[in-house]
Amino acid sequence: MKKVVALFALVFVVMACNLSSKLKRNSNSSSSGSESSNSSGGDAAEKPHPTAAQEAAIANGQPASWDQQGITWTLPPGWKKNSDTINTITFGSGTEAFLIANISTMSPDFPTDISLGAFHQGAKVREKNGEVDELKWLELDGLKGVQFRESKPQMADDIRRLQWMTYRKFGGQVQLVNFILSGSATNFEKHKDELYAILYSTKLVH
């Protein structure tokens, strides 16, 4: 599990760093009054509308907090914290389903709106390729982010992910906030209501 967490964290730190230089160039080349086609722009974001099954999944749950980052969730009964650092925290239902939350610190002038739009465009390409079967702008606790769900893998043991990404200012820093809720293809379906309920319960300081 620690190796999986480290891999996810490394992938998104590298992504964020690569985007930083690229997006700064794009931002500087645009006029101050223009808006990039990759930005989130005025696209409306949905707010969570949990189903009855999703509400029931955490009805008797317990609060879970990431104190260093000012983020909390409500977890279903039986979920426990697996690891906790300043940049990554993980929770799980045994070995079947997981929540991995990761924070990456960006430069103060990082073009967050353009970057968020780029993440959305990347997920849209994956959707066209059949790799993603749900994509939307989702607002959690007042923050607009990109939410997407990977399509069901062909192999039952392959990992399927529900992901939400946004940017915020916290503790004097610009941060990329990334939540991954996952399980094997079989376990994802089994815990799907729990995974959505956890995501929708998110509270974060910004």
Backbone as a chain_set.jsonl record, in Angstrom:
{"seq": "MKKVVALFALVFVVMACNLSSKLKRNSNSSSSGSESSNSSGGDAAEKPHPTAAQEAAIANGQPASWDQQGITWTLPPGWKKNSDTINTITFGSGTEAFLIANISTMSPDFPTDISLGAFHQGAKVREKNGEVDELKWLELDGLKGVQFRESKPQMADDIRRLQWMTYRKFGGQVQLVNFILSGSATNFEKHKDELYAILYSTKLVH", "coords": {"N": [[0.819, -1.203, 0.0], [1.959, 1.26, 0.785], [3.783, 1.63, -1.287], [2.06, 2.009, -3.443], [0.783, 4.4, -2.728], [2.996, 6.138, -2.699], [3.678, 6.054, -5.395], [1.409, 7.179, -6.672], [1.565, 9.757, -5.57], [4.049, 10.638, -6.573], [3.583, 10.621, -9.351], [1.683, 12.686, -9.661], [2.977, 14.909, -8.636], [5.043, 15.188, -10.506], [3.481, 15.636, -12.804], [2.316, 18.077, -12.091], [4.564, 19.733, -11.861], [5.559, 19.672, -14.504], [3.44, 20.861, -15.816], [3.591, 23.374, -14.742], [5.735, 25.002, -15.869], [4.975, 24.918, -18.539], [2.369, 25.982, -18.567], [2.781, 28.489, -17.527], [4.146, 29.701, -19.632], [2.127, 29.689, -21.556], [0.303, 31.314, -20.275], [1.675, 33.746, -20.074], [1.925, 34.39, -22.733], [-0.593, 35.035, -23.488], [-2.959, 37.687, -23.767], [-3.681, 40.001, -21.129], [-6.367, 40.379, -20.783], [-7.629, 38.307, -22.037], [-9.007, 34.948, -22.27], [-7.908, 31.667, -21.847], [-8.553, 28.855, -23.992], [-8.283, 26.535, -22.655], [-8.941, 27.006, -20.063], [-10.972, 26.811, -17.042], [-12.98, 28.597, -17.112], [-16.299, 29.875, -17.427], [-17.759, 27.592, -17.043], [-20.338, 25.774, -15.585], [-20.429, 24.298, -12.346], [-21.429, 21.259, -10.884], [-23.157, 20.603, -7.809], [-22.851, 18.353, -5.034], [-25.219, 15.732, -5.057], [-26.182, 13.488, -3.287], [-27.338, 10.102, -3.487], [-29.953, 8.111, -1.951], [-28.823, 5.702, -1.178], [-26.136, 6.381, -1.071], [-26.142, 8.275, 0.984], [-26.917, 6.616, 3.067], [-24.676, 5.046, 3.284], [-22.794, 6.38, 4.803], [-24.163, 7.042, 7.013], [-23.931, 6.07, 9.635], [-21.325, 6.603, 10.072], [-17.945, 7.826, 10.78], [-16.18, 10.853, 11.645], [-13.286, 11.933, 9.849], [-10.188, 13.459, 9.932], [-7.739, 15.561, 8.399], [-5.526, 17.144, 9.798], [-3.212, 18.73, 9.335], [-3.724, 19.805, 6.869], [-6.233, 20.898, 6.939], [-8.569, 19.494, 6.135], [-11.48, 17.481, 6.023], [-13.435, 14.443, 6.162], [-16.328, 12.275, 6.056], [-16.318, 9.01, 7.034], [-17.335, 5.672, 6.159], [-18.56, 3.104, 8.433], [-16.006, 0.984, 9.702], [-13.953, 1.83, 8.054], [-10.539, 2.865, 8.104], [-7.672, 4.864, 9.058], [-4.74, 4.64, 7.138], [-2.22, 5.775, 6.569], [-0.368, 8.823, 7.208], [0.912, 11.836, 6.329], [2.469, 15.076, 5.862], [1.872, 15.76, 3.255], [0.385, 13.692, 2.106], [-2.367, 11.558, 2.741], [-3.991, 8.529, 3.684], [-6.824, 6.358, 3.643], [-8.696, 3.372, 4.317], [-10.888, 0.61, 3.515], [-10.259, -2.071, 4.852], [-8.56, -4.106, 2.639], [-9.876, -3.502, 0.361], [-11.052, -1.075, -0.639], [-10.107, 2.367, -1.13], [-9.151, 5.655, -0.016], [-7.116, 8.117, -1.199], [-5.486, 11.022, -0.529], [-3.808, 13.809, -1.755], [-1.479, 16.503, -1.591], [0.032, 19.03, -3.489], [2.414, 21.537, -3.591], [2.443, 24.63, -5.265], [3.967, 27.261, -7.264], [3.598, 30.743, -6.332], [2.589, 32.24, -8.502], [1.406, 30.439, -10.158], [-0.641, 29.386, -12.862], [-3.554, 28.588, -12.049], [-6.247, 28.334, -12.931], [-6.07, 27.887, -15.678], [-4.604, 25.53, -15.628], [-6.384, 23.783, -14.326], [-8.364, 23.664, -16.232], [-6.906, 22.356, -18.19], [-6.532, 19.843, -17.033], [-9.182, 18.997, -17.126], [-9.603, 18.922, -19.909], [-7.785, 16.91, -20.559], [-8.982, 14.719, -19.298], [-11.282, 14.641, -20.796], [-10.364, 13.808, -23.282], [-9.571, 11.224, -22.583], [-12.09, 10.249, -21.993], [-13.289, 10.222, -24.533], [-11.76, 8.244, -25.616], [-12.702, 6.066, -24.33], [-11.715, 5.467, -21.839], [-12.608, 6.78, -19.636], [-15.685, 7.078, -17.966], [-17.302, 8.907, -16.769], [-17.506, 12.353, -16.368], [-17.18, 15.56, -15.039], [-17.617, 18.971, -13.907], [-17.288, 19.54, -10.557], [-18.398, 20.894, -7.555], [-17.096, 21.108, -4.379], [-17.647, 21.884, -1.121], [-17.595, 24.614, -1.744], [-15.478, 24.842, -3.543], [-14.521, 24.635, -6.88], [-13.919, 21.873, -8.911], [-12.383, 19.288, -10.976], [-13.99, 16.322, -11.683], [-13.744, 12.902, -12.311], [-14.419, 9.557, -13.458], [-12.929, 6.459, -13.919], [-13.407, 4.08, -16.531], [-14.881, 0.803, -16.274], [-12.516, -1.691, -15.723], [-11.279, -4.389, -17.817], [-10.225, -6.624, -16.565], [-10.882, -8.204, -13.488], [-9.255, -7.73, -11.299], [-7.937, -5.399, -11.835], [-7.285, -1.918, -11.143], [-9.757, 0.536, -10.473], [-10.669, 3.954, -10.616], [-12.031, 6.81, -8.94], [-11.872, 10.225, -9.184], [-10.998, 13.503, -7.996], [-10.004, 16.823, -8.543], [-8.532, 19.937, -7.683], [-7.586, 23.408, -7.182], [-6.348, 25.395, -4.472], [-5.878, 28.092, -2.075], [-3.975, 27.895, 0.766], [-2.684, 28.215, 3.992], [-0.937, 30.214, 3.152], [-0.018, 29.231, 0.756], [-0.205, 28.142, -2.685], [-1.998, 25.415, -3.714], [-2.251, 22.207, -5.252], [-4.905, 20.097, -4.999], [-5.706, 16.769, -4.652], [-7.8, 14.05, -4.861], [-8.15, 10.579, -4.728], [-10.231, 7.906, -5.061], [-10.548, 4.526, -4.801], [-10.532, 1.088, -5.979], [-10.28, -2.432, -6.732], [-11.688, -3.597, -9.86], [-13.91, -5.199, -9.205], [-14.25, -4.682, -6.424], [-14.565, -1.925, -6.438], [-17.099, -1.54, -7.563], [-18.594, -2.788, -5.591], [-18.179, -1.104, -3.399], [-19.009, 1.337, -4.314], [-21.075, 3.234, -3.627], [-20.174, 4.035, -1.119], [-17.712, 5.232, -1.785], [-18.467, 7.468, -3.356], [-20.007, 8.779, -1.432], [-18.1, 9.417, 0.523], [-16.472, 11.202, -0.951], [-18.333, 13.262, -1.496], [-18.739, 14.202, 1.052], [-16.689, 15.846, 1.691], [-14.951, 18.43, 3.377], [-13.155, 21.397, 3.296], [-10.652, 23.748, 4.136], [-10.289, 26.957, 2.717]], "CA": [[0.0, 0.0, 0.0], [2.834, 2.422, 0.83], [4.356, 1.812, -2.621], [1.005, 2.554, -4.292], [0.619, 5.801, -2.347], [4.172, 6.876, -3.166], [3.605, 6.134, -6.855], [0.404, 8.188, -7.003], [2.086, 11.067, -5.191], [5.118, 10.988, -7.51], [2.991, 10.899, -10.662], [1.012, 13.979, -9.712], [3.977, 15.956, -8.451], [5.69, 15.36, -11.809], [2.501, 16.277, -13.677], [2.158, 19.468, -11.684], [5.794, 20.456, -12.202], [5.613, 19.826, -15.956], [2.433, 21.831, -16.202], [3.943, 24.7, -14.237], [6.492, 25.773, -16.858], [4.204, 25.003, -19.783], [1.224, 26.859, -18.418], [3.276, 29.855, -17.36], [4.414, 30.223, -20.97], [0.841, 29.955, -22.187], [-0.314, 32.446, -19.582], [2.402, 34.96, -20.414], [1.737, 34.708, -24.149], [-1.966, 35.507, -23.675], [-3.194, 39.04, -23.285], [-4.198, 39.985, -19.763], [-7.818, 40.38, -20.766], [-8.179, 37.157, -22.749], [-9.132, 33.72, -21.491], [-7.454, 30.515, -22.614], [-9.574, 27.847, -24.269], [-8.073, 25.43, -21.733], [-9.305, 27.384, -18.7], [-12.289, 26.325, -16.612], [-13.907, 29.61, -17.578], [-17.571, 29.999, -16.729], [-18.486, 26.332, -17.028], [-21.0, 25.572, -14.302], [-20.057, 23.102, -11.591], [-22.492, 20.625, -10.126], [-22.961, 20.375, -6.386], [-23.191, 16.96, -4.724], [-26.598, 15.332, -4.813], [-26.06, 12.064, -2.948], [-28.519, 9.253, -3.522], [-30.307, 7.542, -0.65], [-27.838, 4.669, -0.866], [-24.894, 7.051, -0.691], [-26.342, 8.844, 2.312], [-26.947, 5.516, 4.026], [-23.338, 4.459, 3.4], [-22.028, 7.063, 5.853], [-25.108, 7.487, 8.053], [-23.39, 5.692, 10.944], [-19.881, 6.687, 9.932], [-17.197, 8.626, 11.735], [-15.389, 11.909, 10.998], [-11.85, 11.715, 9.661], [-9.613, 14.77, 9.66], [-6.339, 15.736, 8.017], [-5.345, 18.399, 10.509], [-2.166, 19.561, 8.724], [-4.216, 20.431, 5.647], [-7.559, 21.469, 7.124], [-9.536, 18.756, 5.322], [-12.194, 16.422, 6.744], [-14.419, 13.62, 5.471], [-17.056, 11.311, 6.864], [-16.006, 7.675, 6.529], [-18.275, 4.618, 6.556], [-18.068, 2.225, 9.499], [-15.008, 0.008, 9.286], [-12.835, 2.48, 7.378], [-9.501, 3.291, 9.035], [-6.528, 5.576, 8.48], [-3.597, 3.773, 6.861], [-0.983, 6.541, 6.663], [-0.624, 10.252, 7.371], [2.075, 12.722, 6.269], [2.033, 16.442, 5.6], [1.407, 15.9, 1.873], [-0.46, 12.572, 1.677], [-3.059, 10.78, 3.775], [-4.755, 7.433, 3.083], [-7.783, 5.614, 4.446], [-9.13, 2.199, 3.583], [-11.809, -0.401, 4.038], [-9.435, -3.261, 4.712], [-7.748, -4.052, 1.419], [-10.82, -3.503, -0.761], [-11.306, 0.252, -1.203], [-9.178, 3.324, -0.531], [-9.108, 7.086, -0.283], [-5.774, 8.691, -1.167], [-5.517, 12.471, -0.716], [-2.453, 14.312, -1.932], [-1.313, 17.939, -1.766], [1.262, 19.469, -4.139], [2.563, 22.983, -3.477], [2.812, 25.265, -6.515], [4.506, 28.607, -7.123], [2.523, 31.716, -6.102], [2.024, 32.753, -9.748], [0.978, 29.32, -10.996], [-1.949, 29.658, -13.486], [-4.404, 27.489, -11.587], [-7.459, 28.184, -13.727], [-5.672, 27.263, -16.941], [-4.201, 24.153, -15.326], [-7.578, 22.992, -14.046], [-8.975, 23.43, -17.535], [-6.102, 21.355, -18.896], [-6.89, 18.541, -16.46], [-10.502, 18.65, -17.659], [-9.43, 18.548, -21.309], [-7.131, 15.606, -20.585], [-9.978, 13.707, -18.95], [-12.227, 14.572, -21.915], [-9.729, 12.949, -24.283], [-9.69, 9.855, -22.082], [-13.498, 9.871, -22.126], [-13.504, 9.893, -25.946], [-11.053, 6.988, -25.871], [-13.351, 4.995, -23.589], [-11.022, 5.2, -20.582], [-13.365, 7.465, -18.585], [-17.12, 6.987, -18.266], [-18.017, 9.993, -16.101], [-16.672, 13.544, -16.296], [-17.979, 16.739, -14.728], [-17.137, 19.948, -12.948], [-17.966, 19.282, -9.298], [-18.065, 21.825, -6.485], [-17.093, 20.544, -3.044], [-17.448, 22.879, -0.068], [-17.318, 25.914, -2.326], [-14.352, 24.799, -4.471], [-14.802, 23.989, -8.157], [-12.869, 20.955, -9.323], [-12.653, 18.315, -12.031], [-14.258, 14.972, -11.174], [-13.941, 11.905, -13.358], [-14.384, 8.146, -13.045], [-12.406, 5.579, -14.949], [-14.303, 3.018, -16.978], [-14.65, -0.498, -15.641], [-11.458, -2.447, -16.409], [-11.655, -5.715, -18.297], [-9.807, -7.6, -15.574], [-11.509, -7.949, -12.197], [-8.262, -7.297, -10.32], [-7.382, -4.104, -12.202], [-7.776, -0.829, -10.312], [-10.649, 1.541, -11.035], [-10.525, 5.141, -9.791], [-12.876, 7.993, -8.95], [-10.878, 11.241, -8.858], [-11.404, 14.909, -7.972], [-8.822, 17.674, -8.464], [-8.775, 21.369, -7.686], [-6.535, 24.227, -6.572], [-6.789, 26.276, -3.399], [-4.861, 28.781, -1.3], [-4.044, 27.437, 2.158], [-1.431, 28.421, 4.708], [-0.055, 31.064, 2.364], [0.476, 28.491, -0.399], [-1.089, 27.666, -3.746], [-1.903, 23.961, -3.643], [-3.054, 21.278, -6.034], [-5.558, 19.128, -4.129], [-6.05, 15.616, -5.481], [-8.395, 12.92, -4.142], [-8.36, 9.37, -5.515], [-10.984, 6.858, -4.372], [-10.28, 3.421, -5.715], [-10.617, -0.317, -5.609], [-10.262, -3.276, -7.922], [-12.94, -3.476, -10.609], [-14.981, -5.835, -8.429], [-14.443, -3.985, -5.156], [-15.062, -0.584, -6.71], [-18.552, -1.635, -7.709], [-19.12, -3.17, -4.28], [-18.061, 0.032, -2.476], [-19.225, 2.564, -5.076], [-21.855, 4.207, -2.863], [-19.299, 4.541, -0.068], [-16.704, 6.102, -2.377], [-19.106, 8.737, -3.686], [-20.429, 9.423, -0.192], [-16.898, 10.001, 1.124], [-16.097, 12.365, -1.751], [-19.324, 14.315, -1.311], [-18.698, 14.686, 2.443], [-15.456, 16.623, 1.86], [-14.916, 19.808, 3.868], [-11.772, 21.828, 3.244], [-10.398, 25.171, 4.356], [-9.737, 27.65, 1.537]], "C": [[0.86, 1.263, 0.0], [3.442, 2.709, -0.539], [3.334, 2.43, -3.552], [0.82, 4.036, -4.005], [1.768, 6.641, -2.873], [4.141, 7.071, -4.673], [2.608, 7.189, -7.284], [0.938, 9.585, -6.724], [3.139, 11.535, -6.186], [4.553, 11.385, -8.858], [2.407, 12.305, -10.706], [1.935, 15.139, -9.402], [4.678, 16.243, -9.777], [4.754, 16.058, -12.785], [2.396, 17.762, -13.378], [3.38, 20.295, -12.07], [5.905, 20.688, -13.702], [4.619, 20.861, -16.439], [2.861, 23.248, -15.856], [4.651, 25.537, -15.291], [5.701, 25.961, -18.142], [3.082, 26.024, -19.679], [1.637, 28.3, -18.172], [3.557, 30.494, -18.713], [3.122, 30.575, -21.685], [0.185, 31.185, -21.6], [0.345, 33.751, -19.981], [2.171, 35.37, -21.861], [0.336, 35.216, -24.447], [-2.078, 36.94, -23.195], [-3.863, 38.967, -21.941], [-5.704, 39.92, -19.735], [-8.436, 39.184, -21.453], [-8.217, 35.945, -21.859], [-8.755, 32.537, -22.355], [-8.594, 29.547, -22.847], [-9.443, 26.652, -23.344], [-8.536, 25.755, -20.322], [-10.678, 26.844, -18.355], [-13.364, 27.325, -16.96], [-15.171, 29.673, -16.746], [-18.374, 28.723, -16.718], [-19.063, 26.08, -15.638], [-20.551, 24.265, -13.661], [-21.264, 22.563, -10.842], [-22.139, 20.608, -8.64], [-23.389, 18.947, -6.076], [-24.688, 16.775, -4.472], [-26.592, 13.838, -4.499], [-27.394, 11.337, -3.021], [-28.807, 8.741, -2.111], [-29.29, 6.494, -0.225], [-26.511, 5.287, -0.438], [-25.008, 7.686, 0.69], [-26.312, 7.757, 3.384], [-25.554, 4.953, 4.281], [-22.516, 5.099, 4.502], [-22.914, 7.537, 6.998], [-24.597, 7.191, 9.453], [-21.864, 5.739, 10.943], [-19.237, 7.574, 10.978], [-16.396, 9.697, 11.001], [-13.927, 11.515, 10.912], [-11.24, 13.044, 9.26], [-8.14, 14.663, 9.286], [-5.95, 17.109, 8.546], [-4.316, 19.308, 9.854], [-2.679, 20.348, 7.529], [-5.634, 20.973, 5.769], [-8.635, 20.816, 6.283], [-10.179, 17.661, 6.169], [-13.14, 15.679, 5.806], [-15.254, 12.886, 6.508], [-16.834, 9.939, 6.239], [-17.052, 6.667, 6.99], [-17.71, 3.811, 7.724], [-17.064, 1.217, 8.948], [-13.831, 0.591, 8.535], [-11.834, 2.991, 8.418], [-8.394, 4.04, 8.296], [-5.363, 4.614, 8.319], [-2.267, 4.504, 6.998], [-1.317, 8.022, 6.694], [0.701, 11.005, 7.355], [1.562, 14.118, 5.956], [1.445, 16.603, 4.207], [0.463, 14.802, 1.4], [-1.096, 11.899, 2.879], [-3.88, 9.709, 3.079], [-5.655, 6.783, 4.109], [-8.217, 4.403, 3.638], [-10.169, 1.375, 4.307], [-11.099, -1.738, 3.873], [-8.513, -3.117, 3.519], [-8.624, -3.946, 0.174], [-11.004, -2.151, -1.427], [-10.492, 1.278, -0.435], [-9.517, 4.763, -0.899], [-7.665, 7.527, -0.135], [-5.917, 10.178, -1.462], [-4.091, 12.984, -0.75], [-2.46, 15.815, -2.172], [0.027, 18.203, -2.442], [1.308, 20.991, -4.09], [3.092, 23.566, -4.782], [3.403, 26.64, -6.238], [3.351, 29.603, -6.98], [1.846, 32.21, -7.372], [1.549, 31.64, -10.685], [-0.424, 29.582, -11.549], [-2.96, 28.538, -13.204], [-5.63, 27.266, -12.463], [-7.162, 27.488, -15.051], [-5.317, 25.795, -16.713], [-5.41, 23.265, -15.075], [-8.326, 22.681, -15.336], [-8.231, 22.37, -18.327], [-6.369, 19.953, -18.359], [-8.237, 18.066, -17.005], [-10.396, 18.201, -19.112], [-8.773, 17.18, -21.431], [-8.096, 14.482, -20.276], [-11.001, 13.543, -20.078], [-11.669, 13.697, -23.041], [-9.825, 11.488, -23.852], [-11.133, 9.352, -22.191], [-13.799, 9.464, -23.574], [-12.857, 8.561, -26.308], [-11.644, 5.81, -25.103], [-12.701, 4.669, -22.258], [-11.737, 5.803, -19.384], [-14.837, 7.405, -18.951], [-17.954, 8.014, -17.51], [-17.062, 11.169, -15.949], [-17.565, 14.741, -16.025], [-17.142, 17.738, -13.925], [-17.958, 19.748, -11.673], [-17.477, 20.247, -8.235], [-18.189, 21.126, -5.134], [-16.763, 21.635, -2.036], [-16.989, 24.224, -0.631], [-16.151, 25.969, -3.281], [-14.721, 24.017, -5.725], [-13.633, 23.107, -8.569], [-13.322, 20.05, -10.447], [-12.864, 16.953, -11.388], [-14.454, 14.027, -12.352], [-13.808, 10.503, -12.774], [-13.888, 7.311, -14.204], [-13.419, 4.494, -15.295], [-13.932, 1.694, -16.311], [-13.575, -1.271, -16.409], [-11.961, -3.821, -16.856], [-11.332, -6.793, -17.272], [-10.342, -7.228, -14.195], [-10.537, -7.415, -11.162], [-7.635, -5.949, -10.657], [-8.043, -2.981, -11.404], [-8.667, 0.118, -11.11], [-10.682, 2.737, -10.08], [-11.63, 6.165, -10.033], [-11.988, 9.129, -8.443], [-11.475, 12.642, -8.907], [-10.165, 15.753, -7.744], [-9.231, 19.136, -8.49], [-7.526, 22.082, -7.186], [-7.153, 25.069, -5.474], [-5.585, 27.035, -2.848], [-5.052, 28.391, 0.163], [-2.685, 27.626, 2.811], [-0.433, 29.259, 3.94], [0.509, 30.403, 1.123], [-0.621, 28.276, -1.425], [-0.908, 26.158, -3.825], [-2.785, 23.276, -4.685], [-3.586, 20.23, -5.069], [-6.076, 17.987, -4.993], [-6.573, 14.476, -4.608], [-8.598, 11.76, -5.113], [-9.068, 8.34, -4.635], [-11.006, 5.648, -5.29], [-10.535, 2.056, -5.096], [-10.452, -1.132, -6.878], [-11.61, -3.156, -8.62], [-14.113, -4.045, -9.825], [-15.278, -5.055, -7.16], [-14.936, -2.56, -5.339], [-16.58, -0.601, -6.803], [-19.216, -1.937, -6.367], [-19.177, -1.982, -3.328], [-18.411, 1.366, -3.134], [-20.004, 3.625, -4.301], [-21.015, 4.827, -1.744], [-18.3, 5.555, -0.641], [-17.286, 7.467, -2.744], [-19.514, 9.49, -2.423], [-19.25, 10.097, 0.504], [-16.508, 11.275, 0.379], [-17.046, 13.533, -1.484], [-19.279, 14.922, 0.092], [-17.515, 15.626, 2.694], [-15.723, 18.048, 2.379], [-13.446, 20.228, 3.865], [-11.652, 23.332, 3.381], [-9.802, 25.769, 3.086], [-10.056, 29.12, 1.62]], "O": [[0.542, 2.229, -0.694], [3.606, 3.867, -0.922], [3.68, 3.283, -4.369], [0.712, 4.84, -4.931], [1.556, 7.72, -3.425], [4.53, 8.125, -5.176], [2.903, 8.006, -8.156], [0.783, 10.491, -7.544], [3.13, 12.694, -6.599], [4.989, 12.373, -9.45], [2.612, 13.034, -11.676], [1.695, 16.254, -9.866], [4.885, 17.403, -10.133], [5.168, 16.962, -13.511], [2.387, 18.596, -14.284], [3.248, 21.421, -12.548], [6.298, 21.771, -14.135], [4.904, 21.64, -17.348], [2.543, 24.199, -16.569], [4.227, 26.655, -15.582], [5.744, 27.025, -18.76], [2.87, 26.828, -20.587], [0.928, 29.228, -18.561], [3.255, 31.667, -18.931], [3.021, 31.614, -22.336], [-0.41, 31.994, -22.312], [-0.336, 34.752, -20.203], [2.215, 36.556, -22.186], [0.086, 35.763, -25.521], [-1.346, 37.35, -22.294], [-4.54, 37.986, -21.633], [-6.277, 39.449, -18.752], [-9.659, 39.05, -21.457], [-7.554, 35.898, -20.823], [-9.234, 32.415, -23.483], [-9.494, 29.42, -22.017], [-10.363, 25.841, -23.242], [-8.529, 24.877, -19.46], [-11.453, 26.467, -19.234], [-14.533, 26.961, -17.092], [-15.133, 29.542, -15.523], [-19.566, 28.755, -16.413], [-18.35, 26.165, -14.638], [-20.325, 23.264, -14.341], [-22.026, 23.32, -10.241], [-20.965, 20.599, -8.269], [-24.217, 18.387, -6.794], [-25.322, 17.561, -3.768], [-26.955, 13.02, -5.344], [-28.439, 11.882, -2.664], [-28.002, 8.92, -1.197], [-28.936, 6.406, 0.951], [-25.841, 4.772, 0.457], [-24.062, 7.636, 1.476], [-25.756, 7.948, 4.465], [-25.278, 4.441, 5.366], [-21.641, 4.454, 5.079], [-22.49, 8.325, 7.844], [-24.811, 7.987, 10.367], [-21.2, 5.027, 11.696], [-19.881, 8.015, 11.93], [-15.975, 9.484, 9.864], [-13.399, 10.844, 11.799], [-11.73, 13.692, 8.335], [-7.406, 13.807, 9.779], [-6.033, 18.109, 7.834], [-4.507, 20.523, 9.811], [-2.157, 21.414, 7.203], [-6.185, 21.465, 4.784], [-9.521, 21.498, 5.77], [-9.497, 16.991, 6.943], [-13.583, 16.217, 4.792], [-14.924, 12.879, 7.694], [-17.124, 9.729, 5.061], [-17.594, 6.792, 8.088], [-16.504, 3.839, 7.97], [-17.253, 0.667, 7.863], [-12.807, -0.075, 8.386], [-12.224, 3.487, 9.475], [-8.202, 3.878, 7.091], [-5.031, 3.865, 9.238], [-1.292, 3.931, 7.486], [-2.395, 8.437, 6.268], [1.522, 10.839, 8.257], [0.357, 14.32, 5.801], [0.611, 17.482, 3.987], [-0.202, 14.973, 0.378], [-0.45, 11.693, 3.907], [-4.413, 9.948, 1.995], [-5.307, 6.668, 5.284], [-8.117, 4.405, 2.411], [-10.31, 1.432, 5.528], [-11.306, -2.449, 2.89], [-7.779, -2.136, 3.398], [-8.182, -4.257, -0.932], [-11.103, -2.077, -2.652], [-10.214, 1.104, 0.751], [-10.092, 5.039, -1.952], [-7.056, 7.339, 0.917], [-6.412, 10.556, -2.524], [-3.271, 12.646, 0.103], [-3.332, 16.339, -2.865], [1.05, 17.663, -2.021], [0.358, 21.659, -4.497], [4.067, 23.066, -5.343], [3.347, 27.129, -5.109], [2.247, 29.339, -7.453], [0.666, 32.562, -7.346], [1.317, 31.88, -11.87], [-1.315, 29.963, -10.79], [-3.178, 27.658, -14.037], [-6.011, 26.122, -12.71], [-7.909, 26.612, -15.488], [-5.683, 24.927, -17.505], [-5.462, 22.13, -15.549], [-8.854, 21.583, -15.514], [-8.841, 21.581, -19.049], [-6.427, 18.989, -19.123], [-8.413, 16.885, -17.308], [-11.021, 17.217, -19.508], [-9.143, 16.382, -22.291], [-8.051, 13.421, -20.899], [-11.524, 12.45, -20.295], [-12.406, 12.941, -23.674], [-10.128, 10.616, -24.666], [-11.366, 8.172, -22.451], [-14.487, 8.471, -23.809], [-13.333, 7.842, -27.186], [-11.151, 4.687, -25.209], [-13.087, 3.699, -21.606], [-11.506, 5.391, -18.247], [-15.207, 7.647, -20.1], [-19.181, 7.998, -17.599], [-15.943, 11.008, -15.461], [-18.585, 14.927, -16.69], [-16.109, 17.395, -13.349], [-19.187, 19.785, -11.714], [-16.271, 20.401, -8.037], [-19.253, 20.615, -4.786], [-15.694, 22.241, -2.107], [-16.113, 24.882, -0.07], [-15.843, 27.044, -3.796], [-15.178, 22.877, -5.644], [-12.485, 23.552, -8.572], [-14.493, 20.043, -10.825], [-12.013, 16.481, -10.634], [-15.225, 14.308, -13.27], [-13.172, 10.296, -11.741], [-14.367, 7.439, -15.331], [-14.189, 4.053, -14.442], [-12.807, 1.507, -15.847], [-13.71, -1.483, -17.614], [-12.947, -4.338, -16.329], [-12.076, -7.763, -17.127], [-10.263, -6.07, -13.784], [-10.949, -6.716, -10.236], [-6.876, -5.407, -9.853], [-9.213, -3.078, -11.034], [-8.376, 0.457, -12.258], [-10.718, 2.553, -8.863], [-12.095, 6.36, -11.156], [-11.403, 9.006, -7.367], [-12.335, 12.939, -9.735], [-9.36, 15.451, -6.863], [-10.146, 19.53, -9.213], [-6.538, 21.448, -6.814], [-8.332, 25.416, -5.531], [-4.435, 26.682, -3.108], [-6.138, 28.536, 0.725], [-1.659, 27.243, 2.25], [0.775, 29.052, 4.052], [1.419, 30.945, 0.494], [-1.805, 28.231, -1.093], [0.212, 25.674, -3.985], [-3.905, 23.707, -4.959], [-2.811, 19.551, -4.395], [-6.803, 18.217, -5.96], [-5.868, 13.995, -3.721], [-9.154, 11.941, -6.196], [-8.554, 7.955, -3.585], [-11.44, 5.746, -6.437], [-10.722, 1.902, -3.889], [-10.481, -0.584, -7.98], [-12.572, -2.663, -8.029], [-15.187, -3.444, -9.783], [-16.442, -4.795, -6.853], [-15.652, -2.04, -4.483], [-17.26, 0.226, -6.193], [-20.278, -1.398, -6.056], [-20.113, -1.862, -2.538], [-18.134, 2.422, -2.564], [-19.628, 4.797, -4.318], [-21.14, 6.019, -1.461], [-18.074, 6.61, -0.049], [-16.672, 8.5, -2.476], [-19.378, 10.712, -2.359], [-19.378, 11.211, 1.013], [-16.246, 12.306, 0.998], [-16.604, 14.662, -1.271], [-19.738, 16.047, 0.29], [-17.364, 16.145, 3.8], [-16.599, 18.757, 1.882], [-12.59, 19.502, 4.371], [-12.442, 24.091, 2.819], [-8.928, 25.174, 2.457], [-9.683, 29.884, 0.729]]}, "num_chains": 1, "name": "protein.A"}
